[in-house]
Amino acid sequence: MSEAEELPPGYPREWEADVVLSDGRVAHVRPIRPDDTDAIHAFHEAQSEQSIYLRFFAPIKRLSDKDVHRFTHVDYSDRVALVMYVRDDLVGIGRFDRITPGGSVAEVAFNVSDHHQGRGIGSVLLEHLADIGREGGVTRFVADVLPQNRRMIGVFRDAGFEVSHEFDDGVIAVSFDIEPTEASRAVRMSREHRSEVRSMRAVLHPETVAVVGVSRRPATIGRAFFDDIVAGGFTGRVYPVNNAAEPGTLINGHPSVASVRDIEGGVDLAVVAVVAEEVLGIVEECADAGVKALVVASEGFAETGPEGRALQRQLLIRARHYGMRVLGPTSFGLINNDPQTRLNASIAAAEHLPDFGRLGLFSQSGGLGIALLASARRRGLGLSTFASAGNRIDISGNDLMQYWTDDENTTVVGLYLESMGNPRKFTRIARKLAMTKPVIVVKSGAGQHAIPQGHRVRATQERPETFGQMLRQSGVVRVDNAHQLFDVAQLLLSQPLPCGDRVAVVSNNDALGSLAADAASSRRLRVTHGPVTVSAEALTEQFRDVVEQALADEEVDALIACFIPPIADIDPDVVDAVATAVAGHDKPCVATFLGMRGVTPGAGVPTYPMPEDAVRALTAAVRYAQWRRRDHGERVRPEGVDRPVAARIIEEALSRQPRGVELTTEETGSVLAAYGISVWPVVPVGSDTEAVAAYRKLGGTVVLKATSPMLSHQPGQGWIRTGLRHPKAVGAAYRDLAALLDPVGAEGIALQQMGPSGVTVEVNSAEDPLFGPVVGFGIAGLPIDLLGDEALRFPPLTDVDIAEMVSSIKAAPMLDGYRGAMPVDHAALHDLIARVSVLADDHPELAHVRLNPVMAHPEGIEVLGASIRVAPAPTRADAERRTLLADV
């Protein structure tokens, strides 16, 4: 169906997704439509008699028109159906039907083509149906399955849900709650990981490569790609494609072909280097040849303006339709140095390529990527794999990180990023990868001059402080530039991780040793040994001795060695002596030797031109090692959560105001109550008489406060009256506050019982269109409003994340008994933050949630005020569905 054709009423476009199947190929999932009728008939007729019987419990040779009409005409609410296509073939159908209209229980079923079994289609359909069901208030799936239908039973069993079975009258009745569990999440993430790894293996380990656009003239892009593949010693087959040359014409010793279609045996990877206008036609040829992945080096796409963006979109749609992955366009290529592959499908000449090694590199910018390769080679760092994403319409750093997680050839990962297509997915994958392998990220600025227009795939400006916190939470090592990336990489590639932050400093120059020690202390490393200085004329053996003594010190976790020769160049014997001493200990060493930078072949000690560079790299290694060793906690899932209740209130509010609205006090209280958060009642009053009447009803001690939003950023003006214990005091306070509000044109006064003494804090969340939900915590008032003393974290959170969040603010001592006060109840405070984080993660329509004031005290917490604003949900890039479009 073209975009111009009319879609069925209520058709939910947001359910459409491109997914990676278990064999690494791409498929398209979307809601069913009436125009699927012919495809459903063809699908059914191609099924075996056994498959038909297992699905319908009867030998139905042909579906009736009435049945197909019912299948294809759904309301996308009580009756939901999804179809999956690979190219033009319908390969799977999944559906659920609520038992009662608007009910929470639905009967689920799916049917997978006999010709596409074993590709994970049933699992994908079940995951998507569960996601859609939860969003619509369904809590439980049920199904009747014949005992011999082992495949369907296996899909239910392996999904990670707690499935119950009952055998009745020859049928197995299956039922399970569809609320995600730790097991179901683990299953989903594991399946996503395996699928994307397999997909990337097809890109990085092809057996046959075709280069389209290879000229007989050497000084062309296509020819450069082809010559580099040949010169690199690619272990597979490579073909030059030139439709202007006579078939069989030799190009660099290889006979050319006019089209990818002419290559016998099929093609795994095609490098496309033709003018932009010809690319879509080449994609069609590649589809006919069974190509699995494309490297599109061609320019003339989104970087050129609206017409180029439209062409780029068509490239993506067409490649996805044929199940192909795409690197680019404007990609400078990819490299796999694995000796079993030896693929240099890039325009980096052999003299710029690093040797085979353990560093994986990803760069959005092609030109910068080539510079990175040259820098790695100069420093003596070996490369496992490299990819330049260009405009990054499909393959991204997330895909490479999935691959590197399992790649035995890669032990350290470096990413040069210009923009983030899917930060939430990045966080999840990077955190998993960083648990076993260091991830070093260079992130260029987000200003208008920082990223070429063709590379800016999202209009939203990234907030540096938010991005930085996201990386810290993920365990990623962030550096400022490419030089620092390699400074850190050369240490992590050649040395063990430090066991702590205690360092020794040895040198043959007092000033240099002091400089190193000061640099270490300024970065919060503890100098526990030295600086030890030998004389400038000391022999190699003397310097080696002080190095040995430092490394033997049990109070030392790492060594900083600085040596400047009194004359001429560094004596190689000094470098060898340090390397020999270090090799005998399981402690990292960084060294400053005059005029040296990199890793000396055979020595293995990373060297830096100045001590500050060495200390910066060592600090990064120390902080990363600390993050990796610590307890990361368990994901928080508070009890007493009723997601459908909150979803219904939010949906009703948006039906009134589709563009967004502030929830009423009652609605706010109900949404929070659905997540176990109780808000103290607030009574609006419009006169002193009403205030006194409300006081008599509430009793006890009360406060009167101004509620106008225009006063929220004017602290210290006396907008609240506390400690009111008598009707006369309440009436007088109202009149006094009303007189204060009148000149500033503010309206709104409310009465509330006075909370216990304690520390007033704020817990909030905001739905960032790029990063998703961001949860904030701080001491309310001036610490947050004026000083910006607020901790930010990204759900889903663990108990450790929340504890660190509370303790990380500068005003945290106020919560721990500052100046003799009683410490607040941290457990109750942590529980509140956990509930807000889960609320925000569950409902992207919550544009802003603010709990303020919240009184934290020794006996618990009291939420005295709350506000919620809802708005149409931005497209969450990592919604539980495994979509590839999320990376764009």
RAVEN-V508803 format. One record per helix or strand of 3 or more residues. SS is the DSSP state (hx for helix, st for strand). FROM is the first residue (numbers start at 1). LEN is the number of residues. If there is no record, write none. Layout:
ss->{SS & SS}
from->{FROM & FROM}
len->{LEN & LEN}
This chain:
ss->{hx & st & st & hx & hx & hx & st & st & st & hx & hx & st & hx & st & st & hx & st & hx & st & hx & st & hx & st & hx & hx & st & st & st & hx & st & hx & st & hx & st & hx & st & hx & hx & st & hx & st & hx & st & hx & st & hx & st & st & hx & hx & hx & st & hx & st & hx & st & hx & st & st & st & hx & st & hx & hx & hx & hx & st & st & st & hx}
from->{13 & 17 & 26 & 34 & 49 & 65 & 79 & 89 & 105 & 114 & 121 & 140 & 150 & 164 & 171 & 182 & 208 & 221 & 237 & 260 & 269 & 276 & 293 & 302 & 306 & 325 & 333 & 343 & 350 & 356 & 366 & 383 & 397 & 412 & 423 & 438 & 453 & 464 & 477 & 482 & 502 & 510 & 526 & 540 & 558 & 572 & 588 & 606 & 611 & 643 & 665 & 683 & 688 & 702 & 709 & 720 & 727 & 749 & 759 & 772 & 782 & 791 & 799 & 810 & 818 & 826 & 846 & 860 & 866 & 885}
len->{3 & 4 & 6 & 13 & 8 & 8 & 8 & 10 & 8 & 3 & 15 & 7 & 9 & 5 & 7 & 23 & 5 & 11 & 5 & 3 & 4 & 13 & 4 & 3 & 16 & 4 & 4 & 4 & 3 & 8 & 13 & 6 & 10 & 6 & 12 & 6 & 3 & 11 & 3 & 13 & 6 & 13 & 8 & 13 & 6 & 12 & 6 & 3 & 19 & 14 & 9 & 3 & 11 & 5 & 3 & 5 & 16 & 5 & 10 & 8 & 4 & 3 & 10 & 6 & 3 & 17 & 12 & 4 & 5 & 3}
